[in-house]
């Protein structure tokens, strides 16, 4: 039995049903490989990317694991002139999470969270459970509520 993560505890506090998934933590795994290991449809598995706007504000973007963040579209969704990905060394101090374990639930600093609008076509989605090796699957409607996700279009195919 794997240990519950803080994300799982927060989902329980919000009375949100979720399915926990655990896998052998391996920093070389891609999101697509993790989806395959967990037997999830790749388009329903999301990664959480954190960016900083020109204003200095932070934003979280949930992007399908096989896609990339279009910075121009993300800036437009956030109402910023421009945004840049958060440097890796700032991820833990800003979010409380390490690379590969970043979840939209339970972040250290308050920020607006966006989810690619493709998520709206699925009954449930999966994302990080708050540490490398843990994922959670929740109903999309519950994810939108508990993580205060704002749907927008900002995913693009990798170059």
Backbone as ProteinMPNN parsed JSONL, in Angstrom:
{"seq_chain_A": "XXXXXXXXXXXXXXXXXXXXXXXXXXXXXXXXXXXXXXXXXXXXXXXXXXXXXXXXXXXXXXXXXXXXXXXXXXXXXXXXXXXXXXXXXXXXXXXXXXXXXXXXXXXXXXXXXXXXXXXXXXXXXXXXXXXXXXXXXXXXXXXXXXXXXXXXXXXXXXX", "coords_chain_A": {"N_chain_A": [[0.852, -1.201, 0.0], [0.675, 2.089, -0.989], [1.714, 5.306, 0.262], [-0.59, 7.913, 1.069], [-0.779, 10.992, -0.662], [-0.404, 14.552, -0.099], [-2.07, 15.839, -1.908], [-4.034, 13.879, -2.342], [-5.153, 13.767, 0.214], [-6.206, 16.367, 0.352], [-8.126, 16.228, -1.688], [-9.855, 14.381, -0.536], [-10.697, 15.857, 1.714], [-12.205, 17.744, 0.393], [-14.278, 16.216, -0.327], [-14.127, 14.8, -2.744], [-14.244, 12.229, -5.043], [-11.663, 10.057, -6.057], [-9.284, 8.245, -8.057], [-6.452, 6.685, -7.066], [-3.196, 6.349, -8.488], [-0.213, 4.571, -8.638], [3.184, 4.399, -9.553], [6.452, 3.148, -10.437], [8.752, 5.469, -9.572], [10.495, 7.242, -11.935], [12.703, 9.384, -13.267], [13.219, 9.585, -15.989], [10.998, 8.925, -17.412], [8.434, 9.816, -19.722], [5.447, 11.854, -19.879], [3.659, 10.622, -21.597], [4.561, 7.978, -21.549], [4.044, 7.366, -18.882], [1.249, 7.534, -18.867], [0.711, 5.312, -20.466], [1.798, 3.214, -18.87], [0.012, 3.347, -16.738], [-2.276, 2.629, -17.99], [-3.981, 4.525, -19.025], [-5.879, 6.678, -21.205], [-4.004, 8.591, -23.402], [-4.72, 11.246, -24.088], [-6.204, 12.064, -21.929], [-4.572, 12.481, -19.823], [-2.844, 14.816, -17.938], [-0.228, 17.272, -17.647], [1.247, 19.476, -15.269], [2.245, 22.656, -15.765], [4.249, 25.42, -14.847], [4.311, 28.898, -15.096], [5.615, 32.261, -15.432], [4.325, 35.475, -15.607], [4.828, 38.601, -17.401], [4.066, 40.522, -15.621], [4.923, 39.505, -13.259], [3.336, 37.778, -11.909], [2.421, 34.381, -11.11], [1.407, 31.442, -12.91], [-0.452, 28.444, -13.411], [-0.584, 25.825, -15.755], [-2.472, 23.286, -17.094], [-1.712, 20.828, -19.254], [-2.258, 18.555, -21.933], [-0.367, 15.527, -21.773], [0.995, 14.743, -24.12], [1.292, 17.024, -25.53], [2.472, 20.462, -25.979], [3.039, 23.596, -24.262], [1.699, 26.465, -25.631], [3.142, 29.414, -25.557], [2.34, 32.002, -26.313], [-0.471, 31.776, -26.614], [-1.046, 30.978, -24.015], [-0.256, 33.226, -22.544], [-2.123, 35.044, -23.496], [-4.504, 33.858, -22.531], [-4.061, 34.211, -19.813], [-4.089, 36.903, -19.635], [-1.786, 38.376, -19.934], [1.089, 40.229, -21.196], [3.253, 38.73, -21.994], [4.548, 35.453, -21.234], [6.785, 33.299, -19.441], [8.266, 30.082, -19.06], [8.63, 28.804, -15.785], [11.781, 28.867, -14.24], [13.485, 25.824, -13.462], [14.772, 25.749, -10.933], [13.223, 27.441, -9.421], [10.836, 26.18, -9.119], [10.215, 24.39, -6.873], [10.372, 26.226, -4.569], [8.235, 27.978, -5.274], [5.96, 26.382, -5.846], [5.984, 24.226, -4.075], [6.34, 21.748, -4.971], [8.251, 19.188, -6.706], [9.947, 18.858, -9.896], [8.087, 16.967, -12.184], [6.361, 16.112, -10.281], [4.46, 17.972, -9.874], [1.403, 19.318, -8.98], [-1.909, 20.629, -9.616], [-3.28, 20.984, -7.334], [-3.039, 22.043, -4.016], [-0.825, 23.796, -4.098], [1.935, 25.811, -2.992], [2.117, 28.695, -3.295], [-0.543, 30.978, -4.08], [-2.126, 31.0, -7.195], [-3.47, 31.617, -10.469], [-5.088, 28.947, -12.118], [-5.09, 27.196, -15.131], [-6.673, 25.093, -17.557], [-6.217, 23.091, -20.407], [-8.692, 23.373, -22.851], [-9.436, 21.016, -24.117], [-9.813, 19.117, -22.2], [-12.422, 19.286, -21.378], [-13.91, 17.616, -22.941], [-13.795, 15.117, -21.875], [-14.885, 12.691, -19.485], [-13.424, 12.157, -17.209], [-10.19, 13.052, -15.889], [-6.606, 12.729, -15.554], [-3.907, 13.614, -13.385], [-0.859, 14.799, -11.797], [-0.318, 13.368, -8.598], [0.975, 14.796, -6.711], [3.531, 14.036, -6.146], [6.463, 12.536, -7.589], [5.737, 9.55, -9.183], [3.149, 9.225, -8.394], [-0.23, 9.54, -9.345], [-3.472, 10.973, -9.887], [-6.84, 10.232, -10.729], [-9.664, 11.996, -11.561], [-13.122, 13.057, -11.744], [-13.78, 15.231, -14.408], [-15.389, 17.504, -13.966], [-15.23, 17.724, -11.18], [-12.478, 18.194, -10.883], [-12.251, 20.692, -12.121], [-13.644, 22.266, -10.287], [-12.395, 21.806, -7.668], [-9.684, 22.425, -8.091], [-9.942, 24.895, -9.073], [-9.923, 25.429, -11.889], [-9.482, 27.103, -14.964], [-10.839, 26.849, -18.058], [-9.177, 27.018, -21.208], [-7.69, 27.588, -24.453], [-4.599, 26.419, -25.191], [-2.75, 24.484, -25.808], [-0.327, 22.873, -27.869], [0.916, 20.935, -30.654], [4.005, 19.134, -30.332], [7.017, 20.591, -31.636]], "CA_chain_A": [[0.0, 0.0, 0.0], [1.433, 3.329, -1.1], [1.245, 6.361, 1.163], [-1.393, 8.981, 0.492], [-0.079, 12.27, -0.806], [-1.169, 15.704, 0.362], [-3.113, 16.058, -2.921], [-5.109, 12.915, -2.063], [-5.822, 14.215, 1.447], [-6.993, 17.565, 0.022], [-9.297, 15.762, -2.448], [-10.768, 13.772, 0.44], [-11.281, 16.95, 2.504], [-13.193, 18.407, -0.473], [-15.276, 15.172, -0.635], [-14.006, 14.473, -4.157], [-13.805, 10.854, -5.285], [-10.529, 9.98, -6.975], [-8.627, 6.947, -8.164], [-5.003, 6.887, -6.99], [-2.335, 5.483, -9.3], [1.192, 4.651, -8.238], [4.111, 3.728, -10.466], [7.845, 3.268, -10.006], [9.247, 6.803, -9.923], [11.648, 7.212, -12.828], [12.757, 10.721, -13.861], [13.37, 9.551, -17.449], [9.697, 8.637, -18.038], [7.649, 10.937, -20.251], [4.044, 11.788, -19.498], [3.012, 9.629, -22.461], [4.93, 6.65, -21.036], [3.323, 7.186, -17.613], [-0.138, 7.232, -19.253], [0.713, 3.935, -20.952], [2.022, 2.356, -17.702], [-1.209, 3.364, -15.925], [-3.407, 2.18, -18.793], [-4.877, 5.666, -19.235], [-5.854, 7.268, -22.549], [-3.004, 9.658, -23.361], [-5.305, 12.591, -24.167], [-6.872, 12.394, -20.666], [-3.543, 12.656, -18.794], [-2.361, 16.192, -18.015], [0.935, 17.688, -16.865], [1.079, 20.819, -14.722], [3.394, 23.51, -16.079], [4.134, 26.699, -14.155], [4.939, 29.986, -15.84], [5.542, 33.568, -14.789], [3.983, 36.522, -16.56], [5.603, 39.841, -17.393], [3.634, 41.248, -14.416], [5.516, 38.874, -12.079], [2.398, 36.783, -11.397], [2.62, 32.984, -11.502], [0.238, 30.764, -13.455], [-0.29, 27.009, -13.662], [-1.281, 25.397, -16.96], [-2.586, 21.836, -17.256], [-1.573, 20.563, -20.681], [-2.187, 17.111, -22.204], [1.051, 15.127, -21.702], [1.612, 14.604, -25.441], [1.311, 18.351, -26.148], [3.327, 21.473, -25.36], [2.368, 24.849, -23.938], [1.902, 27.573, -26.566], [3.336, 30.542, -24.64], [1.529, 33.156, -26.764], [-1.874, 31.506, -26.257], [-1.116, 30.934, -22.549], [-0.197, 34.625, -22.093], [-3.417, 35.628, -23.838], [-5.484, 33.309, -21.575], [-3.77, 34.768, -18.484], [-4.189, 38.364, -19.687], [-0.419, 38.896, -19.804], [1.767, 40.579, -22.452], [4.05, 37.542, -22.318], [4.885, 34.599, -20.093], [7.917, 32.393, -19.625], [8.251, 28.926, -18.16], [9.343, 29.034, -14.534], [13.028, 28.095, -14.183], [13.38, 24.646, -12.608], [15.222, 26.023, -9.553], [12.171, 28.187, -8.715], [9.616, 25.367, -9.033], [9.942, 23.949, -5.495], [9.994, 27.337, -3.68], [6.972, 28.599, -5.663], [4.817, 25.453, -5.82], [6.078, 23.198, -3.034], [6.475, 20.476, -5.682], [9.44, 18.98, -7.531], [9.697, 18.575, -11.31], [7.512, 15.632, -12.372], [5.398, 15.837, -9.223], [3.711, 19.217, -9.693], [-0.043, 19.132, -9.077], [-2.645, 21.886, -9.49], [-3.928, 21.001, -6.016], [-2.14, 22.152, -2.872], [0.391, 24.575, -4.357], [2.382, 26.698, -1.925], [1.665, 30.059, -3.595], [-1.804, 31.081, -4.813], [-1.987, 31.455, -8.575], [-4.586, 31.148, -11.282], [-4.842, 27.672, -12.787], [-5.797, 27.028, -16.401], [-6.6, 23.745, -18.115], [-6.52, 23.116, -21.832], [-10.119, 23.108, -23.023], [-9.689, 19.643, -24.581], [-10.218, 18.333, -21.019], [-13.88, 19.352, -21.228], [-14.563, 16.543, -23.703], [-13.602, 13.838, -21.182], [-15.59, 12.556, -18.214], [-12.447, 12.243, -16.124], [-8.819, 13.337, -16.295], [-5.573, 12.363, -14.58], [-2.776, 14.539, -13.242], [0.046, 14.397, -10.719], [-0.835, 13.249, -7.242], [1.762, 15.632, -5.803], [4.92, 13.586, -6.065], [6.83, 11.66, -8.688], [5.295, 8.185, -8.892], [1.743, 9.224, -7.974], [-1.181, 10.258, -10.193], [-4.864, 10.806, -9.482], [-7.855, 10.405, -11.767], [-10.881, 12.57, -10.976], [-14.101, 13.54, -12.716], [-13.358, 16.537, -14.921], [-16.153, 18.559, -13.289], [-14.661, 17.868, -9.834], [-11.155, 18.809, -11.032], [-12.474, 22.112, -12.411], [-14.059, 22.927, -9.05], [-11.452, 21.733, -6.544], [-8.419, 23.098, -8.429], [-10.323, 26.204, -9.628], [-9.334, 25.443, -13.225], [-10.117, 27.946, -15.971], [-10.583, 26.267, -19.38], [-8.697, 27.905, -22.279], [-7.0, 26.82, -25.483], [-3.19, 26.814, -25.237], [-1.865, 23.337, -26.089], [0.077, 22.721, -29.278], [1.714, 19.744, -30.93], [5.449, 19.396, -30.235], [7.636, 21.003, -32.914]], "C_chain_A": [[0.886, 1.248, 0.0], [0.865, 4.357, -0.128], [0.461, 7.407, 0.399], [-0.54, 10.24, 0.392], [-0.974, 13.373, -0.255], [-2.313, 16.008, -0.611], [-4.305, 15.145, -2.636], [-5.878, 13.305, -0.802], [-6.714, 15.435, 1.176], [-8.245, 17.202, -0.789], [-10.328, 15.158, -1.498], [-11.457, 14.837, 1.292], [-12.379, 17.667, 1.724], [-14.319, 17.446, -0.883], [-15.312, 14.848, -2.134], [-13.494, 13.043, -4.288], [-12.669, 10.886, -6.298], [-10.014, 8.555, -7.011], [-7.128, 7.22, -8.093], [-4.27, 5.897, -7.895], [-0.908, 5.672, -8.809], [2.025, 3.886, -9.248], [5.521, 3.954, -9.956], [8.384, 4.608, -10.509], [10.529, 6.682, -10.743], [11.686, 8.557, -13.559], [12.892, 10.733, -15.387], [12.039, 9.293, -18.158], [9.033, 9.917, -18.547], [6.216, 10.784, -19.757], [3.294, 10.737, -20.306], [3.316, 8.215, -21.975], [4.192, 6.361, -19.729], [1.858, 6.841, -17.903], [-0.253, 5.776, -19.68], [0.861, 2.945, -19.787], [0.732, 2.225, -16.888], [-2.44, 2.892, -16.69], [-4.434, 3.277, -19.036], [-4.796, 6.118, -20.689], [-4.972, 8.508, -22.493], [-3.616, 11.061, -23.364], [-6.018, 13.011, -22.883], [-5.879, 12.608, -19.521], [-2.883, 14.022, -19.008], [-1.132, 16.411, -17.145], [0.687, 19.123, -16.416], [2.355, 21.604, -14.962], [3.181, 24.866, -15.418], [4.941, 27.742, -14.916], [4.801, 31.281, -15.052], [5.291, 34.612, -15.876], [4.891, 37.721, -16.417], [5.288, 40.659, -16.137], [4.316, 40.715, -13.152], [4.607, 37.819, -11.474], [2.745, 35.388, -11.921], [1.299, 32.402, -11.988], [0.562, 29.288, -13.627], [-1.144, 26.654, -14.876], [-1.288, 23.881, -17.017], [-2.704, 21.55, -18.749], [-1.587, 19.047, -20.885], [-0.711, 16.692, -22.333], [1.741, 15.006, -23.058], [1.734, 15.947, -26.169], [2.308, 19.261, -25.426], [2.505, 22.723, -25.097], [2.723, 25.888, -25.0], [1.951, 28.834, -25.699], [2.505, 31.769, -25.027], [0.068, 32.977, -26.357], [-2.049, 31.495, -24.74], [-1.108, 32.356, -21.985], [-1.538, 35.309, -22.338], [-4.491, 35.159, -22.846], [-5.319, 33.953, -20.201], [-3.891, 36.293, -18.452], [-2.839, 39.039, -19.494], [0.131, 39.271, -21.174], [2.573, 39.379, -22.94], [4.234, 36.724, -21.041], [6.082, 33.741, -20.463], [7.769, 31.246, -18.65], [9.076, 29.273, -16.921], [10.64, 28.234, -14.553], [12.899, 26.975, -13.147], [13.747, 24.926, -11.155], [14.176, 26.79, -8.738], [10.923, 27.345, -8.469], [9.271, 24.969, -7.595], [9.589, 25.12, -4.573], [8.624, 27.951, -4.001], [5.789, 27.657, -5.465], [4.807, 24.504, -4.63], [6.249, 21.814, -3.645], [7.774, 20.419, -6.48], [9.015, 18.703, -8.973], [9.193, 17.141, -11.459], [6.48, 15.283, -11.316], [4.509, 17.033, -8.941], [2.224, 18.983, -9.953], [-0.744, 20.489, -8.979], [-3.326, 22.033, -8.121], [-2.857, 21.098, -4.929], [-0.848, 22.907, -3.121], [0.648, 25.545, -3.217], [1.857, 28.127, -2.13], [0.348, 30.01, -4.363], [-1.504, 31.608, -6.206], [-3.211, 30.981, -9.332], [-4.157, 29.891, -12.026], [-5.713, 27.575, -14.034], [-5.667, 25.576, -16.84], [-6.954, 23.835, -19.593], [-7.954, 22.643, -22.035], [-10.432, 21.721, -23.593], [-10.172, 18.762, -23.431], [-11.735, 18.262, -20.886], [-14.595, 18.252, -21.993], [-14.393, 15.168, -23.052], [-14.332, 13.84, -19.847], [-14.659, 12.634, -17.018], [-11.063, 12.479, -16.718], [-7.862, 12.895, -15.191], [-4.496, 13.433, -14.569], [-1.965, 14.116, -12.032], [-0.643, 14.384, -9.36], [0.019, 13.999, -6.23], [3.158, 15.141, -5.523], [5.195, 12.67, -7.249], [6.439, 10.235, -8.295], [3.853, 8.095, -8.43], [0.914, 10.083, -8.923], [-2.562, 10.076, -9.573], [-5.76, 10.989, -10.703], [-9.108, 10.895, -11.062], [-11.846, 12.939, -12.096], [-13.661, 14.941, -13.134], [-14.086, 17.668, -14.199], [-15.629, 18.798, -11.876], [-13.296, 18.559, -9.888], [-11.297, 20.312, -11.267], [-12.799, 22.878, -11.133], [-12.948, 22.975, -8.008], [-10.131, 22.45, -6.844], [-8.678, 24.481, -9.034], [-9.696, 26.406, -11.005], [-10.16, 26.285, -14.19], [-9.819, 27.331, -17.339], [-10.174, 27.335, -20.404], [-7.947, 27.035, -23.285], [-5.543, 27.289, -25.586], [-2.23, 25.662, -25.494], [-1.527, 23.322, -27.565], [0.862, 21.431, -29.434], [3.196, 20.079, -30.804], [6.027, 19.727, -31.618], [8.368, 19.843, -33.571]], "O_chain_A": [[1.73, 1.43, 0.877], [-0.303, 4.294, 0.255], [0.779, 7.75, -0.74], [0.303, 10.512, 1.246], [-2.154, 13.152, 0.021], [-3.402, 16.392, -0.185], [-5.453, 15.586, -2.684], [-7.103, 13.188, -0.754], [-7.826, 15.531, 1.696], [-9.302, 17.802, -0.597], [-11.528, 15.395, -1.64], [-12.653, 14.74, 1.564], [-13.358, 18.14, 2.302], [-15.195, 17.8, -1.672], [-16.379, 14.65, -2.714], [-12.458, 12.685, -3.728], [-12.706, 11.642, -7.269], [-10.277, 7.761, -6.108], [-6.584, 7.908, -8.957], [-4.687, 4.748, -8.042], [-0.456, 6.797, -8.594], [1.607, 2.837, -9.74], [5.76, 4.844, -9.139], [8.461, 4.848, -11.714], [11.516, 6.097, -10.297], [10.811, 8.844, -14.375], [12.7, 11.775, -16.013], [11.958, 9.428, -19.379], [9.068, 10.957, -17.889], [5.822, 9.721, -19.278], [2.414, 10.049, -19.789], [2.44, 7.35, -21.986], [3.763, 5.231, -19.497], [1.291, 5.959, -17.259], [-1.201, 5.087, -19.305], [0.136, 1.953, -19.721], [0.396, 1.142, -16.408], [-3.521, 2.767, -16.116], [-5.617, 2.996, -19.229], [-3.759, 5.958, -21.333], [-5.166, 9.376, -21.642], [-3.09, 11.965, -22.715], [-6.4, 14.173, -22.744], [-6.28, 12.881, -18.389], [-2.427, 14.343, -20.106], [-0.998, 15.832, -16.067], [0.003, 19.888, -17.096], [3.414, 21.267, -14.435], [2.072, 25.401, -15.425], [6.08, 27.509, -15.321], [3.987, 31.389, -14.135], [5.951, 34.629, -16.914], [5.631, 37.846, -15.441], [6.139, 41.4, -15.646], [4.302, 41.367, -12.108], [5.041, 37.044, -10.622], [3.285, 35.232, -13.016], [0.222, 32.805, -11.549], [1.692, 28.92, -13.945], [-2.277, 27.118, -15.012], [-0.229, 23.254, -16.993], [-3.654, 21.966, -19.411], [-0.988, 18.32, -20.092], [0.092, 17.41, -22.926], [2.96, 15.154, -23.136], [2.225, 16.0, -27.297], [2.9, 18.888, -24.414], [1.413, 22.889, -25.64], [3.899, 26.161, -25.243], [0.929, 29.269, -25.169], [2.024, 32.492, -24.155], [-0.556, 33.895, -25.825], [-3.074, 31.948, -24.229], [-1.859, 32.663, -21.059], [-2.027, 36.059, -21.493], [-5.293, 35.965, -22.373], [-6.302, 34.213, -19.507], [-3.809, 36.906, -17.387], [-2.76, 40.142, -18.954], [-0.288, 38.719, -22.191], [2.579, 39.053, -24.127], [4.097, 37.232, -19.928], [6.354, 33.491, -21.638], [7.223, 31.404, -17.558], [10.096, 29.956, -17.014], [10.615, 27.04, -14.852], [12.285, 27.154, -12.095], [13.109, 24.402, -10.242], [14.23, 26.792, -7.508], [10.047, 27.743, -7.7], [8.145, 25.191, -7.149], [8.596, 25.033, -3.852], [7.925, 28.397, -3.092], [4.738, 28.071, -4.976], [3.748, 24.029, -4.219], [6.298, 20.818, -2.925], [8.326, 21.445, -6.876], [7.863, 18.356, -9.234], [9.796, 16.209, -10.926], [5.793, 14.268, -11.435], [3.874, 17.105, -7.889], [1.84, 18.506, -11.021], [-0.231, 21.401, -8.331], [-3.876, 23.086, -7.802], [-1.893, 20.333, -4.924], [0.137, 22.678, -2.419], [-0.276, 26.032, -2.566], [1.228, 28.695, -1.237], [0.135, 29.123, -5.19], [-0.724, 32.545, -6.374], [-3.907, 30.062, -8.899], [-3.026, 29.781, -12.5], [-6.915, 27.838, -13.993], [-4.677, 24.911, -16.536], [-7.87, 24.559, -19.983], [-8.376, 21.638, -21.462], [-11.585, 21.294, -23.554], [-10.863, 17.769, -23.66], [-12.271, 17.295, -20.345], [-15.765, 17.977, -21.727], [-14.808, 14.161, -23.625], [-14.391, 14.861, -19.162], [-15.041, 13.111, -15.949], [-10.796, 12.156, -17.876], [-8.262, 12.71, -14.041], [-4.206, 14.068, -15.584], [-2.339, 13.182, -11.322], [-1.436, 15.266, -9.029], [-0.182, 13.858, -5.024], [3.895, 15.755, -4.752], [4.275, 12.101, -7.836], [6.771, 9.773, -7.204], [3.376, 7.008, -8.106], [1.296, 11.203, -9.262], [-2.789, 9.13, -8.82], [-5.473, 11.794, -11.589], [-9.562, 10.293, -10.089], [-11.444, 13.112, -13.247], [-13.221, 15.736, -12.304], [-13.474, 18.68, -13.856], [-15.583, 19.939, -11.417], [-12.99, 19.404, -9.047], [-10.56, 21.109, -10.688], [-12.306, 23.984, -10.913], [-12.595, 24.048, -7.519], [-9.525, 23.024, -5.939], [-7.742, 25.16, -9.457], [-9.03, 27.409, -11.26], [-11.387, 26.187, -14.224], [-8.659, 27.293, -17.747], [-10.758, 28.418, -20.452], [-7.614, 25.885, -22.998], [-5.279, 28.413, -26.013], [-1.016, 25.844, -25.407], [-2.338, 23.709, -28.406], [1.406, 20.901, -28.465], [3.606, 21.192, -31.133], [5.574, 19.2, -32.634], [8.945, 20.006, -34.646]]}, "name": "protein", "num_of_chains": 1, "seq": "XXXXXXXXXXXXXXXXXXXXXXXXXXXXXXXXXXXXXXXXXXXXXXXXXXXXXXXXXXXXXXXXXXXXXXXXXXXXXXXXXXXXXXXXXXXXXXXXXXXXXXXXXXXXXXXXXXXXXXXXXXXXXXXXXXXXXXXXXXXXXXXXXXXXXXXXXXXXXXX"}
